[in-house]
Amino acid sequence: MAIVIVARAARCRVLLVAGLWILLASVGMAPASADSAAAGADVSVAQSLGDRELTIVLRRVTSVPGPLRVDVVTHAGTAAGKLTLAVTPTGADSNLPAPGAPTAESAVELGATPGMYSATLDIDRPGPWDLAVGDGVRVARIPFVIPAQVTSPPERLVYVGFLIAGVLLPVSVVVALRARRTALALLPAGGMVAGIAVSVTAALLSASLPLPPQPGNQLDPTVANVTDPYSLNQPMISDFSRPPVLLTVEGDSVTAGRPGDLDLVLIDAATGASVDDLLVHDSALMHLLVVSPSGGLSHLHPIRTGPGRYQVHLTAPEPGRYALSAELARRGGGVQMVRAAGGFTAGPSDVAPQSSTAPLHLSANDKSASMVLAGNPITVRTTEAVVGKPTTVTAEIGDAADLQPWLGMVGHLIMAGPVPEGSVDIAAAVQDSPVWGHAHSMGPTSMQTMSDMPGMSGMHDMQGMSDMPGMGDAAGDRGVMLMPPVNGESPPDETVAAYGPDVPFTFTFPVAGRYRLWIQVERNYTLLTVPVILDVAAAQGAYR
């Protein structure tokens, strides 16, 4: 009898040990991993630095300390010369030198040929930083955030659970083989199973758990909340909204035909304090739209000179009043289109005024018009423009897919109106118009383009799809669509000339009347601005 009992106990121990190994092996067959926020993508910031229109690209930093590569993209007409670069940490860290002083400096020699020029700077800590870009006269200060490699709480539970299971496994084996009572091995074995259960549960639930408030996007970034975004700060914040921004113009008056500076001040509408929490929106901290008296448009990107203060260097082509509007995104305040009351005025001079390009005119009777701009053949066509219905305006630039993405898009459409017919002072009419809009184009969304996308085969066979606004087969749109980046990837930069030639925009006009439109695309590192007049008809049977 004793021999039988011992044999049974031995078999129980063997089965228990084998079961533990099988359990751990089965978990190892499908390793669990906790999801976490994707690493930040490259950041592109357009800057009108003096007479140069530049795009500053900050490449992602994969480890800290580590290198930060800065690419400077120049455009046609950009003067050669030297730019100085310096990075300055703005968040305090007790283990590193005090913030406020540059920790790395470099220089970029710009050539006469448009393209990309690079430099590398060393980053020694995560948190908020400033990149200073100087041309010897002016300095643009670009805020950015270096993320830390943070382990989320679910990921920590995964590691802790497997650590406990790994420690208790040999304990369970030893107890099962040595203990007189096999049941004692169930204690460490149960702890091991609990550890594995915690790890698997944390890994499965991590994908559905919300991320903490993101420093830089929702919270003002500091070293503390960048390095430990999961820490609970008091008081708890659930509403990240902030008041709208007021835009004022300071500085000396501008003289027509001569370079001058406009100083722009951003003010919090609720407190009167300076606003220094702008986000990079469509590859710029601020998009400044300037309309001249004769209807020309300048799309500029003021440099940040200090908290709440920006400056733009420009040459007013003609005397008179200019309309001024800015598109920006405030942290917690969303995208805003703000106008400077009264715009600004350029005084007369002895320099001959420069008239703007005559616009194309589209209406119900003439839905297509053509022009040649800077040697580029351009045709603009429109669908029926009626209030309350989506209207698609398509610009055909040349005859090849060689457009470059500008500000992250294939094309930009800026519109203002309605303006009185026969207006001579377009800037005054635009400044007082009820509608300012800014639409984007990622290229033609044609049936053929859609069918070439993964998982979208057969789209061109779907009934009725080609008649939808912007679905370009019906309108004959041609070209390649710029796909938005996913999973932390970076979008194509301006060195990629592979889009167009058709650039469609869809917008629903809320008021009938005559609108001023400006279509902007980049080709051969040259920004092309196509002016258009569009007559929008009232809807039949509309209530008045």
Secondary structure in CASP SS format (residue, H / E / C, confidence):
PFRMAT SS
TARGET T0000
AUTHOR 0000-0000-0000
METHOD secondary structure of the structure
MODEL  1
M C 1.00
A H 1.00
I H 1.00
V H 1.00
I H 1.00
V H 1.00
A H 1.00
R H 1.00
A H 1.00
A H 1.00
R H 1.00
C H 1.00
R H 1.00
V H 1.00
L H 1.00
L H 1.00
V H 1.00
A H 1.00
G H 1.00
L H 1.00
W H 1.00
I H 1.00
L H 1.00
L H 1.00
A H 1.00
S H 1.00
V H 1.00
G H 1.00
M H 1.00
A C 1.00
P C 1.00
A C 1.00
S C 1.00
A C 1.00
D C 1.00
S C 1.00
A C 1.00
A C 1.00
A C 1.00
G C 1.00
A C 1.00
D C 1.00
V E 1.00
S E 1.00
V E 1.00
A E 1.00
Q E 1.00
S E 1.00
L E 1.00
G C 1.00
D C 1.00
R E 1.00
E E 1.00
L E 1.00
T E 1.00
I E 1.00
V E 1.00
L E 1.00
R C 1.00
R C 1.00
V C 1.00
T C 1.00
S C 1.00
V C 1.00
P C 1.00
G E 1.00
P E 1.00
L E 1.00
R E 1.00
V E 1.00
D E 1.00
V E 1.00
V E 1.00
T C 1.00
H C 1.00
A C 1.00
G C 1.00
T C 1.00
A C 1.00
A C 1.00
G E 1.00
K E 1.00
L E 1.00
T E 1.00
L E 1.00
A E 1.00
V E 1.00
T E 1.00
P E 1.00
T C 1.00
G C 1.00
A C 1.00
D C 1.00
S C 1.00
N C 1.00
L C 1.00
P C 1.00
A C 1.00
P C 1.00
G C 1.00
A C 1.00
P C 1.00
T C 1.00
A E 1.00
E E 1.00
S E 1.00
A E 1.00
V E 1.00
E E 1.00
L E 1.00
G C 1.00
A C 1.00
T C 1.00
P C 1.00
G C 1.00
M E 1.00
Y E 1.00
S E 1.00
A E 1.00
T E 1.00
L E 1.00
D E 1.00
I E 1.00
D C 1.00
R C 1.00
P C 1.00
G E 1.00
P E 1.00
W E 1.00
D E 1.00
L E 1.00
A E 1.00
V E 1.00
G E 1.00
D C 1.00
G C 1.00
V C 1.00
R C 1.00
V E 1.00
A E 1.00
R E 1.00
I E 1.00
P E 1.00
F E 1.00
V E 1.00
I E 1.00
P C 1.00
A C 1.00
Q C 1.00
V C 1.00
T C 1.00
S C 1.00
P H 1.00
P H 1.00
E H 1.00
R H 1.00
L H 1.00
V H 1.00
Y H 1.00
V H 1.00
G H 1.00
F H 1.00
L H 1.00
I H 1.00
A H 1.00
G H 1.00
V H 1.00
L H 1.00
L H 1.00
P H 1.00
V H 1.00
S H 1.00
V H 1.00
V H 1.00
V H 1.00
A H 1.00
L H 1.00
R H 1.00
A C 1.00
R C 1.00
R C 1.00
T H 1.00
A H 1.00
L H 1.00
A H 1.00
L H 1.00
L H 1.00
P H 1.00
A H 1.00
G H 1.00
G H 1.00
M H 1.00
V H 1.00
A H 1.00
G H 1.00
I H 1.00
A H 1.00
V H 1.00
S H 1.00
V H 1.00
T H 1.00
A H 1.00
A H 1.00
L H 1.00
L H 1.00
S H 1.00
A C 1.00
S C 1.00
L C 1.00
P C 1.00
L C 1.00
P C 1.00
P C 1.00
Q C 1.00
P E 1.00
G C 1.00
N C 1.00
Q C 1.00
L E 1.00
D C 1.00
P C 1.00
T C 1.00
V H 1.00
A H 1.00
N H 1.00
V H 1.00
T H 1.00
D C 1.00
P C 1.00
Y C 1.00
S C 1.00
L C 1.00
N C 1.00
Q C 1.00
P C 1.00
M C 1.00
I C 1.00
S C 1.00
D C 1.00
F C 1.00
S C 1.00
R C 1.00
P C 1.00
P C 1.00
V E 1.00
L E 1.00
L E 1.00
T E 1.00
V E 1.00
E E 1.00
G C 1.00
D C 1.00
S C 1.00
V E 1.00
T E 1.00
A C 1.00
G C 1.00
R C 1.00
P E 1.00
G E 1.00
D E 1.00
L E 1.00
D E 1.00
L E 1.00
V E 1.00
L E 1.00
I E 1.00
D E 1.00
A C 1.00
A C 1.00
T C 1.00
G C 1.00
A C 1.00
S E 1.00
V C 1.00
D C 1.00
D C 1.00
L E 1.00
L E 1.00
V C 1.00
H C 1.00
D C 1.00
S C 1.00
A C 1.00
L C 1.00
M C 1.00
H E 1.00
L E 1.00
L E 1.00
V E 1.00
V E 1.00
S C 1.00
P C 1.00
S C 1.00
G C 1.00
G C 1.00
L E 1.00
S E 1.00
H E 1.00
L E 1.00
H C 1.00
P C 1.00
I E 1.00
R E 1.00
T E 1.00
G E 1.00
P C 1.00
G C 1.00
R E 1.00
Y E 1.00
Q E 1.00
V E 1.00
H E 1.00
L E 1.00
T E 1.00
A C 1.00
P C 1.00
E C 1.00
P C 1.00
G E 1.00
R E 1.00
Y E 1.00
A E 1.00
L E 1.00
S E 1.00
A E 1.00
E E 1.00
L E 1.00
A E 1.00
R E 1.00
R C 1.00
G C 1.00
G C 1.00
G E 1.00
V E 1.00
Q E 1.00
M E 1.00
V E 1.00
R E 1.00
A C 1.00
A C 1.00
G C 1.00
G C 1.00
F E 1.00
T E 1.00
A E 1.00
G E 1.00
P C 1.00
S C 1.00
D C 1.00
V C 1.00
A C 1.00
P C 1.00
Q C 1.00
S C 1.00
S C 1.00
T C 1.00
A C 1.00
P C 1.00
L E 1.00
H E 1.00
L E 1.00
S C 1.00
A C 1.00
N C 1.00
D C 1.00
K C 1.00
S E 1.00
A E 1.00
S E 1.00
M E 1.00
V E 1.00
L E 1.00
A C 1.00
G C 1.00
N E 1.00
P E 1.00
I E 1.00
T E 1.00
V E 1.00
R E 1.00
T E 1.00
T C 1.00
E C 1.00
A C 1.00
V E 1.00
V C 1.00
G C 1.00
K C 1.00
P E 1.00
T E 1.00
T E 1.00
V E 1.00
T E 1.00
A E 1.00
E E 1.00
I E 1.00
G C 1.00
D C 1.00
A C 1.00
A C 1.00
D C 1.00
L E 1.00
Q E 1.00
P C 1.00
W E 1.00
L C 1.00
G C 1.00
M E 1.00
V C 1.00
G E 1.00
H E 1.00
L E 1.00
I E 1.00
M E 1.00
A E 1.00
G E 1.00
P E 1.00
V E 1.00
P C 1.00
E C 1.00
G C 1.00
S C 1.00
V C 1.00
D C 1.00
I H 1.00
A H 1.00
A H 1.00
A H 1.00
V H 1.00
Q H 1.00
D C 1.00
S C 1.00
P C 1.00
V E 1.00
W E 1.00
G E 1.00
H E 1.00
A E 1.00
H E 1.00
S E 1.00
M C 1.00
G C 1.00
P C 1.00
T C 1.00
S C 1.00
M H 1.00
Q H 1.00
T H 1.00
M H 1.00
S H 1.00
D C 1.00
M C 1.00
P C 1.00
G C 1.00
M C 1.00
S C 1.00
G C 1.00
M H 1.00
H H 1.00
D H 1.00
M C 1.00
Q C 1.00
G C 1.00
M H 1.00
S H 1.00
D H 1.00
M C 1.00
P C 1.00
G C 1.00
M C 1.00
G C 1.00
D C 1.00
A C 1.00
A C 1.00
G C 1.00
D C 1.00
R C 1.00
G E 1.00
V E 1.00
M C 1.00
L C 1.00
M C 1.00
P C 1.00
P C 1.00
V C 1.00
N C 1.00
G C 1.00
E C 1.00
S C 1.00
P C 1.00
P C 1.00
D C 1.00
E C 1.00
T C 1.00
V C 1.00
A C 1.00
A C 1.00
Y E 1.00
G E 1.00
P E 1.00
D E 1.00
V E 1.00
P E 1.00
F E 1.00
T E 1.00
F E 1.00
T E 1.00
F C 1.00
P C 1.00
V C 1.00
A C 1.00
G E 1.00
R E 1.00
Y E 1.00
R E 1.00
L E 1.00
W E 1.00
I E 1.00
Q E 1.00
V E 1.00
E E 1.00
R E 1.00
N C 1.00
Y C 1.00
T E 1.00
L E 1.00
L E 1.00
T E 1.00
V E 1.00
P E 1.00
V E 1.00
I E 1.00
L E 1.00
D E 1.00
V E 1.00
A E 1.00
A C 1.00
A C 1.00
Q C 1.00
G C 1.00
A C 1.00
Y C 1.00
R C 1.00
END
